[in-house]
Every structure is written in C-alpha cells, then in structure tokens.
C-alpha cells in the first residue's frame, strides 16, 4: 500500500501536537520533543519548498505566455512586411519559407466535377 504524502505530514503534526500536549518533558525513541521536531522538519521543509517552486513555475508559465503573444505579434509584422516589400511579396520564395502558400501556388478550391448520375433502382 503506497504511503500518502499528505498522511505523512498530518501524522508528523499529530505526533508533535500529542507529544507537546501530553508529555512535553518525556523522551521517546531516545529523543526529546525538540529533537523530534528537528528530525521531522525535513519533510515539512521540503513540502514548503515544493509549494514555492510550484508558484514560481506558474509565474514563469504566465511570463512565457505573455512573451509568446509578443513574439506572435512580431511574427505577424515580419510576414506582413515581407508581403508588402517590393521584390518579395506573397509570391516570393521567402514568403513560402516562412510557412505560407505563395499566391501562385494557391488552388481555388473549385472543382468542375459533374454530378454522378443516380443509379436506377432495378425492379425485381
């Protein structure tokens, strides 16, 4: 059965509280209450550090999203500038290399296919 990480934190807090309330001067497992608190502070400190890192990750992801939006606007400006610059335009190889379909390579999408004749039902 896997150990629940939340239950470890809860147990540490429970043991600390119970020891503090019931036998503050007693020693158990060769430790005083203060020694036990120091020994069990590592997992609690790590949880706190992880929470801080998760917040930092959220902040960095938000910064990345903002930077992406700024970059996308800049990319639009560049492609529009290529389209509007004499000697390049939307028929240039540069325009195609930017990932766009050149004007001369575009298909109209219209097809001149004649409709297929309906197959007559055979009477049996």
Secondary structure, 3 states (H helix, E strand, C coil): CCCCHHHHHHHHHHHHHHHHHHCCCCCECCECHHHHHHHCHHHHHHHHHHHHHHHHHHHHHHHHHHHHHHHHHHHHHHHHHHHHCCCCHHHCHHHHHCCCCCHHHCCCCCCCCCCCCCCCCCCC
